[in-house]
Amino acid sequence: MKRTLRNILTLVLFNLVATPMFAADDSLSNVIVFSSLAFVIVLLIFLALIMGDQSIRISRSTLAKDEQDLPPSFIPSKKEIFGINDDPIAGDAKVHVLDRGHEIKLDGRADVTLQHPEINLVSVRPTDYVGMQPIPKMLVAEGDSVKIGQKLFHDRKRDSFFFTSPVAGKVKEIRRGAKRAIIDVIIEVSKRNSYVDFGSGDPKTMDREGVVEKLIESGLWVNFIERPFGIVPDRSTQPDAIYISTFDTAPLAPDYNQILAWQGKEGRALFQKGLDALNVLAPEQVHLGLNAGEQPHAAFTEAENATKHWFKGIHPAGNPGVQLHHVRPIGPNDKVWTLRPDDVIMIGRLFETGKLHAKRIVALTGDCLSDKAYIEVPSGSAIGDLVKDRFDSYMAADDRDAEEKAETSYRMVSGNVLSGLQIEGEGFLRNADAHVTVLEEGDKHEMFGWLLPSYPRPSINPTIPWSLFSFMTFKANTNTHGERRAFVVSGQYESVTPMDLYPQHLLKSILAEDFESIEGLGIYEVLEEDLALCEFVCTSKQPVQETLRQGLNFIMSQR
Amino acid sequence: MKLIRNFLDRIEPDKKSSPFLHTLWDGFDTFLYAPASVTKNGVHIRDGMDLKRTMIHVVLAMQLAFIAGVINIGHQHYTAFGMYGGAFQGIGWKFAYGLLQILPLIIVVHVVGLGIEFFFAAKKGHSIEEGFLVSAFLIPMIMPPDVPLWMVAIATAFAVIVAKEAFGGTGMNILNIALTARVFVFFAYPSEISGEICWISYDYNVLHSLFGIKAHTVDYLANLPNGGVAFDSMFDEAGQFIANSSVLIDGWSGATPLGLAANGGWSAVQEASYTIIDPVTNKAEVFQQYSTTNLLLGVMPGSIGEMNKLAVIAGALILAVSGIGSWRIMLSMVLGAVAVAILMNILGETLYPNQDHFIKVPWYYQLFMGSFLFAMAFMATDPVTASGTDLGKLFYGFGIGAVGMVVRVLNPAYPEGWMLAILFMNVFAPLIDYFVLQSNIKRREARVQVQ
């Protein structure tokens, strides 16, 4: 569609330029006037055809699956005419091609090696979860020793949300913030592992209540993210669907195929077992999003009891929110839960062994680290020392002068650079993250930086010269490259959002607290991560994700 | 480099006790240095593009048209005096004359506009907004070259205060700032901006005297081989230039092609000619005033921006390729104008079969007369006042093209329509967006309901 339009435009422009050139003679100019009139009429008919085709597609997408007796398009596709399949990986399945988005090419991808560093401290942080009460009910005190899977605290309002210890050890400290709200619970890891036994069992033979009970007791329940709003679901909620995206397209994101490959045959069986358990929670409504651009692991392609959807595209094509928009749009009354593949394996392992195995394979990435690799650590680990060592050895080998080195500091981000959380000090990971990014702080002035950028930086705009070279990868830093302004440029957000959505107008209606527009423009379909790229590309440096969360909270408070 | 940085850091005024000084300092500081601010939670890296860079690229895209326009102001001026008839004769003098004629205009617009901007920025406690960078360059480019400076000052102040700051500054305005300034002059001082006399610059200002441009003309006229002409005889007692007073040139008028076409149709444009009498040989040479080449290269009276079509197209391409100006608006505006112009041509054949009329001007020449291309490249693409949705932009551009062509051809009073068409569609842009968003909302409702 896009290419056809472009061709038409070239023709029109050519005609516009060419006709006056040849129109020296008056009798000729009449011929030209009418021939171009004919051309315009043909063009209009063609445009009408294309628009008709588009409207068929749109009206078809509003029909339920079994009513879709209309053909998808009356212009035959390449596949239908020549039998050429563009997506051999997906086979005959339908592939959703998402052509908008942007890939931020950063240096510092993790090497394909798996390390097992020793971790001394682990924290469990209630603030990582949306909708938690600030002061949870504590079940342990400082100095208590805890087992793996032992309950630490639960939410005061909804006592089904138990947070359990991912390691065996001693509760070192319970840190409190303003008004005695709990910031985190820090546990010192002991050498010996001791487990709380939840009892193994085959989820296929269990009833819903049994599966729910086990997930809540073990603390794995809090890994569910309920859309809309991105909250931890209630115990009694019956999900309309559970969605797992098996690939992550964010900058430097971990490769789940590789993570599964390391777990071997066992990993594949555990993943299937996890899916079986999810199938009990949402019968027939477990969905997998697969990458048609790169061969997914067999655990994903051959998973049973799950509906598979194929996607092809650059970031944010891997986000569950974007994929859900194309396969199952979320309305105000829907409840769709999302999970990550390693959470599913954890659930599978819980049912297999009866024990909580809260270890994650985390991608340690970032251009200013010496030894980038995957590390297997308990969730919520303190990785501050580890990162510091690797940063120091990177800087020691760097060829900058001593003064510049002394001024350079780094930032640890739990998660990816678009929607991760900045972590400081000991560097406790977020409970659910399988990704760490370390990048240099950009707290330096740059002379005429707005006019003559002095070092390469990622951008979607061709006026930044490096953006023209697709082979470039960047050492990004945290500089804002400009100051905050009101919305000026339009169309930018839409160009990186592969959804039928107008993010800029959604944000404006949030700022205006216009309830009906916020709802209508599709706030139920998005979470912060889905619009993170909009925030990256924003010329006016607007806090898109923060504003979106404001809007989500506003809608939640109105319901 | 460090020295300047340290100096700037040392002299930073206190924001609370002297907000105006701080805004001024902040303006220079962020001009010299991209700030050292870092991201907080949210995204941790940001795109290298910011508003300053966006705006400066619009200004840069205008520069070709600006330089070509400046030379052409000189060319028109000297031709009226019978000097330097060829396009490249005395090009240095032409450039110098044009630049010195426009420079006071640019300075006045910047001083007045930026002064008001600084004042409001300090009042609001914001840093200075970059939007005016573009407006301040656009305003001199769409004014008659001879327009009195005080008039420009008032128009600029009006535009900045009423069209922009009253709405909350850059990003909030509904009407295009530069066009508001022009429409102010147009309605408040109509005699200064319409008719035959205003589009050629005849006067010499202080700068011209200072740099010897005036002396050069006086000398040239006095030392002609045929005895010479006194400079003052070119002007009447009120200081108005007397067209055709010169012994050197005959048949010259300052009428624009659009003005001619409005009265006599396309043939009037083609027939317009003047004669330059060579001072040495006394031979008369006839020039066609508005050949197609002259229209394309902008050798005609007018404001600076609209003249050289090739330079304007180059600017439009820069904007479209860099994504700063919307190609959707540009393209649909061309389509809208072409569609209406073709319709006019057909209508003209039936209405005036045996007579030449404005309505019968071939549609492709309509695009190269007047300021159509300049309005398309730099005025209609202003992202703030245009539609915000991609689909809306197509309707918005088409609307400007269609309305503008209607105003141009069917309005007897004023043979140019883009200023009014753009302001008109500026007002309608939010409505277009509303309908696009409503269709999005309906689509979403339908999609969710079937689940």
Contacts between the chains, C-beta under 8 A, distances in Angstrom:
chain1	res1	chain2	res2	distance
A	9	B	331	6.2
A	12	B	331	7.7
A	12	B	335	7.2
A	13	B	331	7.9
A	16	B	334	6.7
A	16	B	338	7.1
A	16	B	364	7.2
A	16	B	367	7.4
A	19	B	364	5.7
A	20	B	292	7.5
A	20	B	362	7.8
A	20	B	364	3.9
A	20	B	365	7.0
A	20	B	368	7.4
A	23	B	362	6.9
A	23	B	364	6.7
A	29	B	362	5.7
A	33	B	342	6.9
A	33	B	345	5.9
A	33	B	362	6.9
A	33	B	363	7.1
A	36	B	342	7.3
A	37	B	342	5.9
A	37	B	346	7.7
A	40	B	338	7.7
A	40	B	339	7.1
A	40	B	342	7.1
A	58	B	443	6.3
A	61	B	447	6.3
A	62	B	443	7.0
A	62	B	446	3.9
A	62	B	447	5.1
A	62	B	449	7.9
A	62	B	450	6.1
A	63	B	450	6.2
A	64	B	450	4.5
A	64	B	451	7.9
A	104	B	45	7.2
A	106	B	45	7.9
A	240	B	451	7.8
A	328	B	451	6.7
A	329	B	444	7.2
A	329	B	447	4.9
A	329	B	448	5.4
A	329	B	451	6.7
A	330	B	448	7.5
A	331	B	448	3.4
A	331	B	449	7.5
A	331	B	451	6.4
A	332	B	448	7.8
A	334	B	448	7.7
A	334	B	451	6.9
A	411	B	44	6.8
A	413	B	44	5.4
A	417	B	43	6.7
A	417	B	44	4.5
A	417	B	45	5.1
A	418	B	43	5.2
A	418	B	44	7.5
A	418	B	45	8.0
A	419	B	42	7.8
A	419	B	43	7.3
A	420	B	44	6.6
A	421	B	41	6.3
A	422	B	40	7.5
A	422	B	41	5.7
A	422	B	44	7.1
A	437	B	44	7.5
A	439	B	44	6.6
A	439	B	45	7.0
A	441	B	38	5.8
A	442	B	36	7.5
A	442	B	38	5.6
A	443	B	36	4.9
A	443	B	37	7.8
A	443	B	38	5.2
A	444	B	36	5.5
A	445	B	5	5.9
A	445	B	33	4.2
A	445	B	34	6.8
A	445	B	35	6.9
A	445	B	36	4.8
A	446	B	33	6.3
A	446	B	34	4.3
A	447	B	1	6.0
A	447	B	4	7.9
A	447	B	32	6.6
A	447	B	33	5.6
A	447	B	34	7.9
A	448	B	32	6.9
A	448	B	33	7.5
A	448	B	34	7.5
A	449	B	33	6.8
A	449	B	34	2.7
A	450	B	30	7.8
A	450	B	34	5.1
A	450	B	50	5.8
A	450	B	52	4.2
A	450	B	53	5.0
A	450	B	56	7.5
A	451	B	52	7.6
A	451	B	53	6.9
A	451	B	56	6.2
A	453	B	48	5.7
A	457	B	47	8.0
A	457	B	48	4.0
A	458	B	45	6.9
A	458	B	47	6.9
A	458	B	48	7.0
A	459	B	47	4.8
A	459	B	48	4.2
A	459	B	49	5.5
A	460	B	47	6.3
A	460	B	49	7.6
A	461	B	47	7.0
A	461	B	48	7.5
A	461	B	49	4.3
A	461	B	322	6.7
A	461	B	323	6.1
A	461	B	324	7.9
A	462	B	321	6.5
A	462	B	322	5.2
A	462	B	323	6.5
A	463	B	49	7.1
A	463	B	53	6.6
A	463	B	57	5.5
A	463	B	322	4.8
A	463	B	324	7.3
A	464	B	48	4.5
A	464	B	49	6.3
A	467	B	48	7.9
A	476	B	45	4.2
A	477	B	45	7.2
A	478	B	38	4.4
A	478	B	39	5.0
A	478	B	44	5.5
A	478	B	45	6.4
A	479	B	34	7.6
A	479	B	36	7.1
A	479	B	37	7.2
A	479	B	38	6.1
A	479	B	39	7.8
A	479	B	46	7.1
A	480	B	35	7.2
A	480	B	37	4.8
A	480	B	38	6.5
A	480	B	39	5.7
A	480	B	46	5.0
A	481	B	34	6.5
A	481	B	46	5.1
A	481	B	47	6.8
A	481	B	48	4.9
A	481	B	49	7.4
A	481	B	50	5.8
A	482	B	34	7.0
A	482	B	35	7.6
A	482	B	46	7.4
A	482	B	49	7.5
A	482	B	50	2.4
A	482	B	51	6.6
A	482	B	52	6.6
A	482	B	53	7.5
A	483	B	30	6.6
A	483	B	35	6.1
A	483	B	37	7.1
A	483	B	50	7.0
A	483	B	51	7.9
A	483	B	127	6.1
A	485	B	50	7.9
A	485	B	51	4.8
A	485	B	129	6.6
A	485	B	130	7.7
A	485	B	170	7.0
A	485	B	171	6.6
A	486	B	129	7.9
A	486	B	168	7.6
A	486	B	169	6.7
A	486	B	170	6.3
A	486	B	171	3.1
A	486	B	172	6.2
A	487	B	171	5.5
A	488	B	51	6.0
A	488	B	54	7.4
A	488	B	131	7.1
A	488	B	170	6.4
A	488	B	171	4.7
A	488	B	383	5.9
A	488	B	384	5.7
A	489	B	51	8.0
A	489	B	54	6.4
A	489	B	324	7.9
A	489	B	383	5.2
A	490	B	326	7.9
A	490	B	383	5.0
A	490	B	386	7.3
A	490	B	387	7.7
A	490	B	388	4.1
A	490	B	389	7.6
A	491	B	326	6.6
A	491	B	383	7.8
A	491	B	388	7.5
A	491	B	389	7.9
A	491	B	390	5.8
A	491	B	393	7.5
A	494	B	389	7.8
A	494	B	390	6.3
A	500	B	440	6.7
A	500	B	443	6.7
A	500	B	444	7.4
A	501	B	440	7.7
A	502	B	388	7.9
A	502	B	389	6.2
A	502	B	436	8.0
A	502	B	437	6.3
A	502	B	440	6.2
A	504	B	388	6.3
A	505	B	388	6.7
A	505	B	389	7.5
A	505	B	433	7.4
A	505	B	437	5.8
A	517	B	437	7.7
A	517	B	441	7.9
A	520	B	437	7.9
A	520	B	440	7.9
A	520	B	441	3.6
A	520	B	444	6.8
A	520	B	445	7.5
A	521	B	437	6.8
A	521	B	440	6.9
A	521	B	441	6.6
A	521	B	444	7.9
A	522	B	440	7.9
A	522	B	444	5.5
A	532	B	42	7.9
A	532	B	43	5.9
A	535	B	42	5.8
A	535	B	43	4.6
A	536	B	43	4.9
A	536	B	45	6.7
A	536	B	46	6.4
A	536	B	47	5.7
A	537	B	47	5.0
A	537	B	49	7.8
A	538	B	46	7.9
A	538	B	47	7.2
A	539	B	47	7.4
A	539	B	49	5.3
A	539	B	50	6.1
A	539	B	51	5.7
A	539	B	54	5.7
A	540	B	51	6.2
A	540	B	171	7.3
A	541	B	46	6.4
A	541	B	50	6.8
A	543	B	42	5.4
A	544	B	42	7.4
A	545	B	42	4.8
A	545	B	43	7.2
A	546	B	41	8.0
A	546	B	42	5.8
